[in-house]
Amino acid sequence: MNTEEFKSAAEEVKRYNPDNDTKSKLYGLYKQVNFGNCNTDKPGYFSGMTERYKWDAWNNVKGKSKEDAMREYVNIVMKLRK
């Protein structure tokens, strides 16, 4: 897996309208690839549910290598093509 494949998949995914669960997985993987492990505190209740869901998605892939996160992201996008 290389960075160009990942970048291409990140652009391609904009053409699709995946369900919320898939969007959440993609978000978490994208953040893991670009920023590494989640390093912020979980947003409080008044931050809004969207921010909390995003944090959860990123935190759920904590410890996953950049390479594995890229591979999983690209695989999800490939499944969306069908």
PDB file of N, CA, C and O in Angstrom, chain B, residues numbered from 101:
ATOM      1  N   MET B 101       0.859  -1.183   0.000  1.00  0.00           N
ATOM      2  CA  MET B 101       0.000   0.000   0.000  1.00  0.00           C
ATOM      3  C   MET B 101       0.895   1.233   0.000  1.00  0.00           C
ATOM      4  O   MET B 101       1.844   1.329   0.779  1.00  0.00           O
ATOM      5  N   ASN B 102       0.581   2.162  -0.877  1.00  0.00           N
ATOM      6  CA  ASN B 102       1.365   3.395  -0.879  1.00  0.00           C
ATOM      7  C   ASN B 102       0.468   4.607  -0.662  1.00  0.00           C
ATOM      8  O   ASN B 102      -0.757   4.526  -0.752  1.00  0.00           O
ATOM      9  N   THR B 103       1.102   5.704  -0.382  1.00  0.00           N
ATOM     10  CA  THR B 103       0.398   6.938  -0.062  1.00  0.00           C
ATOM     11  C   THR B 103      -0.458   7.427  -1.221  1.00  0.00           C
ATOM     12  O   THR B 103      -1.534   7.983  -1.005  1.00  0.00           O
ATOM     13  N   GLU B 104       0.008   7.226  -2.440  1.00  0.00           N
ATOM     14  CA  GLU B 104      -0.755   7.688  -3.608  1.00  0.00           C
ATOM     15  C   GLU B 104      -2.089   6.947  -3.730  1.00  0.00           C
ATOM     16  O   GLU B 104      -3.108   7.553  -4.061  1.00  0.00           O
ATOM     17  N   GLU B 105      -2.085   5.647  -3.465  1.00  0.00           N
ATOM     18  CA  GLU B 105      -3.337   4.882  -3.504  1.00  0.00           C
ATOM     19  C   GLU B 105      -4.314   5.403  -2.456  1.00  0.00           C
ATOM     20  O   GLU B 105      -5.511   5.536  -2.712  1.00  0.00           O
ATOM     21  N   PHE B 106      -3.785   5.694  -1.284  1.00  0.00           N
ATOM     22  CA  PHE B 106      -4.619   6.230  -0.210  1.00  0.00           C
ATOM     23  C   PHE B 106      -5.197   7.590  -0.598  1.00  0.00           C
ATOM     24  O   PHE B 106      -6.396   7.823  -0.445  1.00  0.00           O
ATOM     25  N   LYS B 107      -4.354   8.479  -1.095  1.00  0.00           N
ATOM     26  CA  LYS B 107      -4.817   9.817  -1.497  1.00  0.00           C
ATOM     27  C   LYS B 107      -5.881   9.716  -2.591  1.00  0.00           C
ATOM     28  O   LYS B 107      -6.869  10.450  -2.579  1.00  0.00           O
ATOM     29  N   SER B 108      -5.670   8.813  -3.521  1.00  0.00           N
ATOM     30  CA  SER B 108      -6.637   8.612  -4.593  1.00  0.00           C
ATOM     31  C   SER B 108      -7.981   8.131  -4.026  1.00  0.00           C
ATOM     32  O   SER B 108      -9.042   8.603  -4.434  1.00  0.00           O
ATOM     33  N   ALA B 109      -7.918   7.194  -3.088  1.00  0.00           N
ATOM     34  CA  ALA B 109      -9.142   6.676  -2.464  1.00  0.00           C
ATOM     35  C   ALA B 109      -9.839   7.770  -1.669  1.00  0.00           C
ATOM     36  O   ALA B 109     -11.068   7.842  -1.657  1.00  0.00           O
ATOM     37  N   ALA B 110      -9.062   8.625  -1.003  1.00  0.00           N
ATOM     38  CA  ALA B 110      -9.640   9.717  -0.215  1.00  0.00           C
ATOM     39  C   ALA B 110     -10.380  10.710  -1.110  1.00  0.00           C
ATOM     40  O   ALA B 110     -11.382  11.292  -0.697  1.00  0.00           O
ATOM     41  N   GLU B 111      -9.892  10.901  -2.323  1.00  0.00           N
ATOM     42  CA  GLU B 111     -10.588  11.768  -3.277  1.00  0.00           C
ATOM     43  C   GLU B 111     -11.814  11.054  -3.854  1.00  0.00           C
ATOM     44  O   GLU B 111     -12.883  11.647  -3.997  1.00  0.00           O
ATOM     45  N   GLU B 112     -11.641   9.795  -4.177  1.00  0.00           N
ATOM     46  CA  GLU B 112     -12.713   9.018  -4.795  1.00  0.00           C
ATOM     47  C   GLU B 112     -13.929   8.895  -3.882  1.00  0.00           C
ATOM     48  O   GLU B 112     -15.065   8.942  -4.353  1.00  0.00           O
ATOM     49  N   VAL B 113     -13.701   8.739  -2.598  1.00  0.00           N
ATOM     50  CA  VAL B 113     -14.802   8.496  -1.663  1.00  0.00           C
ATOM     51  C   VAL B 113     -15.802   9.659  -1.655  1.00  0.00           C
ATOM     52  O   VAL B 113     -16.955   9.483  -1.261  1.00  0.00           O
ATOM     53  N   LYS B 114     -15.372  10.815  -2.077  1.00  0.00           N
ATOM     54  CA  LYS B 114     -16.259  11.987  -2.125  1.00  0.00           C
ATOM     55  C   LYS B 114     -17.407  11.793  -3.119  1.00  0.00           C
ATOM     56  O   LYS B 114     -18.413  12.500  -3.050  1.00  0.00           O
ATOM     57  N   ARG B 115     -17.260  10.840  -4.041  1.00  0.00           N
ATOM     58  CA  ARG B 115     -18.306  10.575  -5.031  1.00  0.00           C
ATOM     59  C   ARG B 115     -19.409   9.666  -4.504  1.00  0.00           C
ATOM     60  O   ARG B 115     -20.452   9.512  -5.138  1.00  0.00           O
ATOM     61  N   TYR B 116     -19.174   9.068  -3.350  1.00  0.00           N
ATOM     62  CA  TYR B 116     -20.117   8.099  -2.801  1.00  0.00           C
ATOM     63  C   TYR B 116     -20.865   8.681  -1.605  1.00  0.00           C
ATOM     64  O   TYR B 116     -20.461   9.687  -1.021  1.00  0.00           O
ATOM     65  N   ASN B 117     -21.946   8.030  -1.266  1.00  0.00           N
ATOM     66  CA  ASN B 117     -22.711   8.431  -0.095  1.00  0.00           C
ATOM     67  C   ASN B 117     -22.881   7.212   0.819  1.00  0.00           C
ATOM     68  O   ASN B 117     -23.956   6.616   0.887  1.00  0.00           O
ATOM     69  N   PRO B 118     -21.791   6.854   1.524  1.00  0.00           N
ATOM     70  CA  PRO B 118     -21.868   5.655   2.370  1.00  0.00           C
ATOM     71  C   PRO B 118     -22.756   5.877   3.594  1.00  0.00           C
ATOM     72  O   PRO B 118     -23.060   7.011   3.963  1.00  0.00           O
ATOM     73  N   ASP B 119     -23.161   4.777   4.209  1.00  0.00           N
ATOM     74  CA  ASP B 119     -23.959   4.890   5.432  1.00  0.00           C
ATOM     75  C   ASP B 119     -23.100   5.473   6.553  1.00  0.00           C
ATOM     76  O   ASP B 119     -21.878   5.557   6.432  1.00  0.00           O
ATOM     77  N   ASN B 120     -23.748   5.870   7.637  1.00  0.00           N
ATOM     78  CA  ASN B 120     -23.054   6.551   8.730  1.00  0.00           C
ATOM     79  C   ASN B 120     -21.967   5.694   9.363  1.00  0.00           C
ATOM     80  O   ASN B 120     -20.919   6.211   9.749  1.00  0.00           O
ATOM     81  N   ASP B 121     -22.205   4.389   9.475  1.00  0.00           N
ATOM     82  CA  ASP B 121     -21.200   3.510  10.062  1.00  0.00           C
ATOM     83  C   ASP B 121     -19.931   3.499   9.206  1.00  0.00           C
ATOM     84  O   ASP B 121     -18.818   3.557   9.729  1.00  0.00           O
ATOM     85  N   THR B 122     -20.111   3.426   7.909  1.00  0.00           N
ATOM     86  CA  THR B 122     -18.966   3.424   6.994  1.00  0.00           C
ATOM     87  C   THR B 122     -18.264   4.775   7.024  1.00  0.00           C
ATOM     88  O   THR B 122     -17.034   4.829   7.030  1.00  0.00           O
ATOM     89  N   LYS B 123     -19.022   5.863   7.043  1.00  0.00           N
ATOM     90  CA  LYS B 123     -18.423   7.198   7.132  1.00  0.00           C
ATOM     91  C   LYS B 123     -17.570   7.308   8.385  1.00  0.00           C
ATOM     92  O   LYS B 123     -16.465   7.850   8.354  1.00  0.00           O
ATOM     93  N   SER B 124     -18.095   6.791   9.481  1.00  0.00           N
ATOM     94  CA  SER B 124     -17.386   6.841  10.753  1.00  0.00           C
ATOM     95  C   SER B 124     -16.070   6.064  10.675  1.00  0.00           C
ATOM     96  O   SER B 124     -15.033   6.549  11.128  1.00  0.00           O
ATOM     97  N   LYS B 125     -16.112   4.872  10.106  1.00  0.00           N
ATOM     98  CA  LYS B 125     -14.894   4.065   9.958  1.00  0.00           C
ATOM     99  C   LYS B 125     -13.871   4.794   9.086  1.00  0.00           C
ATOM    100  O   LYS B 125     -12.688   4.862   9.422  1.00  0.00           O
ATOM    101  N   LEU B 126     -14.337   5.331   7.978  1.00  0.00           N
ATOM    102  CA  LEU B 126     -13.442   6.052   7.085  1.00  0.00           C
ATOM    103  C   LEU B 126     -12.813   7.256   7.779  1.00  0.00           C
ATOM    104  O   LEU B 126     -11.620   7.517   7.622  1.00  0.00           O
ATOM    105  N   TYR B 127     -13.613   7.983   8.541  1.00  0.00           N
ATOM    106  CA  TYR B 127     -13.106   9.150   9.262  1.00  0.00           C
ATOM    107  C   TYR B 127     -11.994   8.753  10.226  1.00  0.00           C
ATOM    108  O   TYR B 127     -10.925   9.363  10.246  1.00  0.00           O
ATOM    109  N   GLY B 128     -12.262   7.718  11.030  1.00  0.00           N
ATOM    110  CA  GLY B 128     -11.275   7.274  12.005  1.00  0.00           C
ATOM    111  C   GLY B 128      -9.986   6.816  11.347  1.00  0.00           C
ATOM    112  O   GLY B 128      -8.894   7.144  11.811  1.00  0.00           O
ATOM    113  N   LEU B 129     -10.114   6.062  10.271  1.00  0.00           N
ATOM    114  CA  LEU B 129      -8.930   5.582   9.553  1.00  0.00           C
ATOM    115  C   LEU B 129      -8.156   6.735   8.922  1.00  0.00           C
ATOM    116  O   LEU B 129      -6.926   6.752   8.954  1.00  0.00           O
ATOM    117  N   TYR B 130      -8.875   7.693   8.351  1.00  0.00           N
ATOM    118  CA  TYR B 130      -8.237   8.854   7.741  1.00  0.00           C
ATOM    119  C   TYR B 130      -7.417   9.624   8.778  1.00  0.00           C
ATOM    120  O   TYR B 130      -6.273  10.003   8.527  1.00  0.00           O
ATOM    121  N   LYS B 131      -8.014   9.846   9.932  1.00  0.00           N
ATOM    122  CA  LYS B 131      -7.313  10.559  11.000  1.00  0.00           C
ATOM    123  C   LYS B 131      -6.096   9.769  11.475  1.00  0.00           C
ATOM    124  O   LYS B 131      -5.046  10.352  11.746  1.00  0.00           O
ATOM    125  N   GLN B 132      -6.231   8.453  11.576  1.00  0.00           N
ATOM    126  CA  GLN B 132      -5.125   7.614  12.025  1.00  0.00           C
ATOM    127  C   GLN B 132      -3.965   7.691  11.045  1.00  0.00           C
ATOM    128  O   GLN B 132      -2.807   7.782  11.454  1.00  0.00           O
ATOM    129  N   VAL B 133      -4.270   7.655   9.759  1.00  0.00           N
ATOM    130  CA  VAL B 133      -3.220   7.738   8.738  1.00  0.00           C
ATOM    131  C   VAL B 133      -2.508   9.082   8.816  1.00  0.00           C
ATOM    132  O   VAL B 133      -1.280   9.143   8.760  1.00  0.00           O
ATOM    133  N   ASN B 134      -3.273  10.152   8.944  1.00  0.00           N
ATOM    134  CA  ASN B 134      -2.702  11.492   8.855  1.00  0.00           C
ATOM    135  C   ASN B 134      -2.174  12.064  10.163  1.00  0.00           C
ATOM    136  O   ASN B 134      -1.296  12.928  10.148  1.00  0.00           O
ATOM    137  N   PHE B 135      -2.698  11.593  11.299  1.00  0.00           N
ATOM    138  CA  PHE B 135      -2.307  12.197  12.574  1.00  0.00           C
ATOM    139  C   PHE B 135      -1.846  11.192  13.626  1.00  0.00           C
ATOM    140  O   PHE B 135      -1.410  11.593  14.705  1.00  0.00           O
ATOM    141  N   GLY B 136      -1.933   9.896  13.334  1.00  0.00           N
ATOM    142  CA  GLY B 136      -1.547   8.897  14.318  1.00  0.00           C
ATOM    143  C   GLY B 136      -2.646   8.687  15.352  1.00  0.00           C
ATOM    144  O   GLY B 136      -3.810   9.010  15.115  1.00  0.00           O
ATOM    145  N   ASN B 137      -2.260   8.144  16.498  1.00  0.00           N
ATOM    146  CA  ASN B 137      -3.241   7.848  17.539  1.00  0.00           C
ATOM    147  C   ASN B 137      -3.964   9.093  18.032  1.00  0.00           C
ATOM    148  O   ASN B 137      -3.390  10.180  18.102  1.00  0.00           O
ATOM    149  N   CYS B 138      -5.220   8.912  18.370  1.00  0.00           N
ATOM    150  CA  CYS B 138      -6.031   9.988  18.931  1.00  0.00           C
ATOM    151  C   CYS B 138      -5.314  10.508  20.176  1.00  0.00           C
ATOM    152  O   CYS B 138      -4.974   9.740  21.076  1.00  0.00           O
ATOM    153  N   ASN B 139      -5.091  11.805  20.215  1.00  0.00           N
ATOM    154  CA  ASN B 139      -4.327  12.391  21.309  1.00  0.00           C
ATOM    155  C   ASN B 139      -5.062  13.534  21.995  1.00  0.00           C
ATOM    156  O   ASN B 139      -4.442  14.397  22.616  1.00  0.00           O
ATOM    157  N   THR B 140      -6.365  13.536  21.883  1.00  0.00           N
ATOM    158  CA  THR B 140      -7.154  14.578  22.521  1.00  0.00           C
ATOM    159  C   THR B 140      -8.136  13.938  23.501  1.00  0.00           C
ATOM    160  O   THR B 140      -8.448  12.752  23.401  1.00  0.00           O
ATOM    161  N   ASP B 141      -8.608  14.730  24.433  1.00  0.00           N
ATOM    162  CA  ASP B 141      -9.625  14.251  25.367  1.00  0.00           C
ATOM    163  C   ASP B 141     -10.960  14.128  24.647  1.00  0.00           C
ATOM    164  O   ASP B 141     -11.246  14.864  23.703  1.00  0.00           O
ATOM    165  N   LYS B 142     -11.762  13.189  25.109  1.00  0.00           N
ATOM    166  CA  LYS B 142     -13.084  13.017  24.519  1.00  0.00           C
ATOM    167  C   LYS B 142     -13.893  14.300  24.741  1.00  0.00           C
ATOM    168  O   LYS B 142     -13.939  14.827  25.853  1.00  0.00           O
ATOM    169  N   PRO B 143     -14.528  14.797  23.675  1.00  0.00           N
ATOM    170  CA  PRO B 143     -15.327  16.011  23.822  1.00  0.00           C
ATOM    171  C   PRO B 143     -16.449  15.799  24.844  1.00  0.00           C
ATOM    172  O   PRO B 143     -17.009  14.709  24.961  1.00  0.00           O
ATOM    173  N   GLY B 144     -16.751  16.839  25.555  1.00  0.00           N
ATOM    174  CA  GLY B 144     -17.812  16.783  26.545  1.00  0.00           C
ATOM    175  C   GLY B 144     -19.187  16.740  25.894  1.00  0.00           C
ATOM    176  O   GLY B 144     -19.333  16.928  24.686  1.00  0.00           O
ATOM    177  N   TYR B 145     -20.174  16.492  26.715  1.00  0.00           N
ATOM    178  CA  TYR B 145     -21.552  16.368  26.248  1.00  0.00           C
ATOM    179  C   TYR B 145     -21.992  17.600  25.462  1.00  0.00           C
ATOM    180  O   TYR B 145     -22.690  17.476  24.455  1.00  0.00           O
ATOM    181  N   PHE B 146     -21.597  18.761  25.904  1.00  0.00           N
ATOM    182  CA  PHE B 146     -22.058  19.996  25.266  1.00  0.00           C
ATOM    183  C   PHE B 146     -21.297  20.339  23.985  1.00  0.00           C
ATOM    184  O   PHE B 146     -21.596  21.337  23.329  1.00  0.00           O
ATOM    185  N   SER B 147     -20.328  19.522  23.640  1.00  0.00           N
ATOM    186  CA  SER B 147     -19.601  19.718  22.377  1.00  0.00           C
ATOM    187  C   SER B 147     -20.427  19.248  21.187  1.00  0.00           C
ATOM    188  O   SER B 147     -20.141  19.596  20.041  1.00  0.00           O
ATOM    189  N   GLY B 148     -21.437  18.468  21.468  1.00  0.00           N
ATOM    190  CA  GLY B 148     -22.294  17.952  20.407  1.00  0.00           C
ATOM    191  C   GLY B 148     -21.967  16.505  20.094  1.00  0.00           C
ATOM    192  O   GLY B 148     -20.828  16.060  20.236  1.00  0.00           O
ATOM    193  N   MET B 149     -22.973  15.792  19.672  1.00  0.00           N
ATOM    194  CA  MET B 149     -22.818  14.364  19.402  1.00  0.00           C
ATOM    195  C   MET B 149     -21.900  14.103  18.212  1.00  0.00           C
ATOM    196  O   MET B 149     -21.174  13.109  18.201  1.00  0.00           O
ATOM    197  N   THR B 150     -21.922  14.970  17.225  1.00  0.00           N
ATOM    198  CA  THR B 150     -21.073  14.763  16.052  1.00  0.00           C
ATOM    199  C   THR B 150     -19.604  14.734  16.453  1.00  0.00           C
ATOM    200  O   THR B 150     -18.856  13.865  16.004  1.00  0.00           O
ATOM    201  N   GLU B 151     -19.193  15.658  17.279  1.00  0.00           N
ATOM    202  CA  GLU B 151     -17.799  15.705  17.718  1.00  0.00           C
ATOM    203  C   GLU B 151     -17.443  14.479  18.543  1.00  0.00           C
ATOM    204  O   GLU B 151     -16.331  13.961  18.446  1.00  0.00           O
ATOM    205  N   ARG B 152     -18.382  14.017  19.350  1.00  0.00           N
ATOM    206  CA  ARG B 152     -18.149  12.823  20.164  1.00  0.00           C
ATOM    207  C   ARG B 152     -18.040  11.582  19.274  1.00  0.00           C
ATOM    208  O   ARG B 152     -17.184  10.731  19.514  1.00  0.00           O
ATOM    209  N   TYR B 153     -18.888  11.465  18.256  1.00  0.00           N
ATOM    210  CA  TYR B 153     -18.827  10.330  17.330  1.00  0.00           C
ATOM    211  C   TYR B 153     -17.510  10.325  16.556  1.00  0.00           C
ATOM    212  O   TYR B 153     -16.903   9.273  16.355  1.00  0.00           O
ATOM    213  N   LYS B 154     -17.080  11.500  16.129  1.00  0.00           N
ATOM    214  CA  LYS B 154     -15.815  11.597  15.407  1.00  0.00           C
ATOM    215  C   LYS B 154     -14.660  11.147  16.304  1.00  0.00           C
ATOM    216  O   LYS B 154     -13.785  10.395  15.873  1.00  0.00           O
ATOM    217  N   TRP B 155     -14.667  11.608  17.539  1.00  0.00           N
ATOM    218  CA  TRP B 155     -13.611  11.226  18.474  1.00  0.00           C
ATOM    219  C   TRP B 155     -13.618   9.715  18.680  1.00  0.00           C
ATOM    220  O   TRP B 155     -12.566   9.076  18.657  1.00  0.00           O
ATOM    221  N   ASP B 156     -14.801   9.148  18.879  1.00  0.00           N
ATOM    222  CA  ASP B 156     -14.915   7.696  19.067  1.00  0.00           C
ATOM    223  C   ASP B 156     -14.365   6.942  17.854  1.00  0.00           C
ATOM    224  O   ASP B 156     -13.650   5.951  18.005  1.00  0.00           O
ATOM    225  N   ALA B 157     -14.700   7.412  16.664  1.00  0.00           N
ATOM    226  CA  ALA B 157     -14.244   6.746  15.437  1.00  0.00           C
ATOM    227  C   ALA B 157     -12.722   6.742  15.357  1.00  0.00           C
ATOM    228  O   ALA B 157     -12.118   5.735  14.986  1.00  0.00           O
ATOM    229  N   TRP B 158     -12.113   7.848  15.698  1.00  0.00           N
ATOM    230  CA  TRP B 158     -10.659   7.948  15.652  1.00  0.00           C
ATOM    231  C   TRP B 158     -10.038   7.113  16.772  1.00  0.00           C
ATOM    232  O   TRP B 158      -9.070   6.387  16.547  1.00  0.00           O
ATOM    233  N   ASN B 159     -10.587   7.218  17.953  1.00  0.00           N
ATOM    234  CA  ASN B 159     -10.055   6.486  19.097  1.00  0.00           C
ATOM    235  C   ASN B 159     -10.182   4.970  18.916  1.00  0.00           C
ATOM    236  O   ASN B 159      -9.368   4.214  19.445  1.00  0.00           O
ATOM    237  N   ASN B 160     -11.195   4.528  18.175  1.00  0.00           N
ATOM    238  CA  ASN B 160     -11.406   3.095  17.961  1.00  0.00           C
ATOM    239  C   ASN B 160     -10.298   2.443  17.127  1.00  0.00           C
ATOM    240  O   ASN B 160     -10.156   1.220  17.145  1.00  0.00           O
ATOM    241  N   VAL B 161      -9.527   3.225  16.411  1.00  0.00           N
ATOM    242  CA  VAL B 161      -8.437   2.656  15.608  1.00  0.00           C
ATOM    243  C   VAL B 161      -7.072   2.932  16.230  1.00  0.00           C
ATOM    244  O   VAL B 161      -6.038   2.738  15.591  1.00  0.00           O
ATOM    245  N   LYS B 162      -7.079   3.381  17.472  1.00  0.00           N
ATOM    246  CA  LYS B 162      -5.837   3.656  18.195  1.00  0.00           C
ATOM    247  C   LYS B 162      -4.946   2.419  18.174  1.00  0.00           C
ATOM    248  O   LYS B 162      -5.411   1.308  18.430  1.00  0.00           O
ATOM    249  N   GLY B 163      -3.678   2.611  17.872  1.00  0.00           N
ATOM    250  CA  GLY B 163      -2.731   1.515  17.835  1.00  0.00           C
ATOM    251  C   GLY B 163      -2.568   0.881  16.466  1.00  0.00           C
ATOM    252  O   GLY B 163      -1.629   0.117  16.244  1.00  0.00           O
ATOM    253  N   LYS B 164      -3.470   1.189  15.548  1.00  0.00           N
ATOM    254  CA  LYS B 164      -3.375   0.636  14.185  1.00  0.00           C
ATOM    255  C   LYS B 164      -2.248   1.371  13.457  1.00  0.00           C
ATOM    256  O   LYS B 164      -2.146   2.596  13.522  1.00  0.00           O
ATOM    257  N   SER B 165      -1.417   0.613  12.771  1.00  0.00           N
ATOM    258  CA  SER B 165      -0.307   1.238  12.043  1.00  0.00           C
ATOM    259  C   SER B 165      -0.843   2.075  10.875  1.00  0.00           C
ATOM    260  O   SER B 165      -1.952   1.857  10.386  1.00  0.00           O
ATOM    261  N   LYS B 166      -0.037   3.016  10.454  1.00  0.00           N
ATOM    262  CA  LYS B 166      -0.412   3.859   9.322  1.00  0.00           C
ATOM    263  C   LYS B 166      -0.674   2.992   8.097  1.00  0.00           C
ATOM    264  O   LYS B 166      -1.649   3.204   7.375  1.00  0.00           O
ATOM    265  N   GLU B 167       0.198   2.018   7.866  1.00  0.00           N
ATOM    266  CA  GLU B 167       0.069   1.119   6.719  1.00  0.00           C
ATOM    267  C   GLU B 167      -1.247   0.337   6.774  1.00  0.00           C
ATOM    268  O   GLU B 167      -1.955   0.243   5.772  1.00  0.00           O
ATOM    269  N   ASP B 168      -1.570  -0.218   7.935  1.00  0.00           N
ATOM    270  CA  ASP B 168      -2.812  -0.987   8.081  1.00  0.00           C
ATOM    271  C   ASP B 168      -4.032  -0.096   7.918  1.00  0.00           C
ATOM    272  O   ASP B 168      -5.029  -0.500   7.318  1.00  0.00           O
ATOM    273  N   ALA B 169      -3.954   1.119   8.453  1.00  0.00           N
ATOM    274  CA  ALA B 169      -5.077   2.053   8.332  1.00  0.00           C
ATOM    275  C   ALA B 169      -5.292   2.439   6.869  1.00  0.00           C
ATOM    276  O   ALA B 169      -6.431   2.518   6.407  1.00  0.00           O
ATOM    277  N   MET B 170      -4.211   2.677   6.148  1.00  0.00           N
ATOM    278  CA  MET B 170      -4.334   3.009   4.720  1.00  0.00           C
ATOM    279  C   MET B 170      -4.950   1.841   3.959  1.00  0.00           C
ATOM    280  O   MET B 170      -5.849   2.035   3.142  1.00  0.00           O
ATOM    281  N   ARG B 171      -4.469   0.632   4.225  1.00  0.00           N
ATOM    282  CA  ARG B 171      -4.968  -0.552   3.533  1.00  0.00           C
ATOM    283  C   ARG B 171      -6.465  -0.726   3.800  1.00  0.00           C
ATOM    284  O   ARG B 171      -7.235  -0.972   2.872  1.00  0.00           O
ATOM    285  N   GLU B 172      -6.874  -0.599   5.053  1.00  0.00           N
ATOM    286  CA  GLU B 172      -8.288  -0.771   5.400  1.00  0.00           C
ATOM    287  C   GLU B 172      -9.147   0.311   4.750  1.00  0.00           C
ATOM    288  O   GLU B 172     -10.238   0.024   4.257  1.00  0.00           O
ATOM    289  N   TYR B 173      -8.669   1.534   4.747  1.00  0.00           N
ATOM    290  CA  TYR B 173      -9.390   2.649   4.126  1.00  0.00           C
ATOM    291  C   TYR B 173      -9.614   2.369   2.641  1.00  0.00           C
ATOM    292  O   TYR B 173     -10.735   2.487   2.147  1.00  0.00           O
ATOM    293  N   VAL B 174      -8.555   2.001   1.935  1.00  0.00           N
ATOM    294  CA  VAL B 174      -8.651   1.725   0.497  1.00  0.00           C
ATOM    295  C   VAL B 174      -9.595   0.551   0.243  1.00  0.00           C
ATOM    296  O   VAL B 174     -10.380   0.588  -0.705  1.00  0.00           O
ATOM    297  N   ASN B 175      -9.531  -0.479   1.068  1.00  0.00           N
ATOM    298  CA  ASN B 175     -10.427  -1.623   0.902  1.00  0.00           C
ATOM    299  C   ASN B 175     -11.887  -1.234   1.058  1.00  0.00           C
ATOM    300  O   ASN B 175     -12.739  -1.735   0.324  1.00  0.00           O
ATOM    301  N   ILE B 176     -12.191  -0.358   1.992  1.00  0.00           N
ATOM    302  CA  ILE B 176     -13.568   0.106   2.178  1.00  0.00           C
ATOM    303  C   ILE B 176     -14.021   0.874   0.934  1.00  0.00           C
ATOM    304  O   ILE B 176     -15.132   0.666   0.446  1.00  0.00           O
ATOM    305  N   VAL B 177     -13.174   1.749   0.427  1.00  0.00           N
ATOM    306  CA  VAL B 177     -13.523   2.530  -0.759  1.00  0.00           C
ATOM    307  C   VAL B 177     -13.732   1.597  -1.963  1.00  0.00           C
ATOM    308  O   VAL B 177     -14.635   1.818  -2.770  1.00  0.00           O
ATOM    309  N   MET B 178     -12.910   0.575  -2.080  1.00  0.00           N
ATOM    310  CA  MET B 178     -13.074  -0.379  -3.183  1.00  0.00           C
ATOM    311  C   MET B 178     -14.428  -1.082  -3.096  1.00  0.00           C
ATOM    312  O   MET B 178     -15.053  -1.339  -4.125  1.00  0.00           O
ATOM    313  N   LYS B 179     -14.883  -1.393  -1.899  1.00  0.00           N
ATOM    314  CA  LYS B 179     -16.195  -2.033  -1.720  1.00  0.00           C
ATOM    315  C   LYS B 179     -17.327  -1.070  -2.086  1.00  0.00           C
ATOM    316  O   LYS B 179     -18.384  -1.502  -2.546  1.00  0.00           O
ATOM    317  N   LEU B 180     -17.109   0.232  -1.884  1.00  0.00           N
ATOM    318  CA  LEU B 180     -18.134   1.214  -2.229  1.00  0.00           C
ATOM    319  C   LEU B 180     -18.319   1.325  -3.737  1.00  0.00           C
ATOM    320  O   LEU B 180     -19.379   1.749  -4.199  1.00  0.00           O
ATOM    321  N   ARG B 181     -17.315   0.954  -4.501  1.00  0.00           N
ATOM    322  CA  ARG B 181     -17.389   1.016  -5.967  1.00  0.00           C
ATOM    323  C   ARG B 181     -18.442   0.083  -6.517  1.00  0.00           C
ATOM    324  O   ARG B 181     -19.001   0.333  -7.585  1.00  0.00           O
ATOM    325  N   LYS B 182     -18.719  -0.987  -5.803  1.00  0.00           N
ATOM    326  CA  LYS B 182     -19.610  -2.015  -6.321  1.00  0.00           C
ATOM    327  C   LYS B 182     -21.059  -1.654  -6.158  1.00  0.00           C
ATOM    328  O   LYS B 182     -21.935  -2.425  -6.549  1.00  0.00           O
TER     329      LYS B 182
END
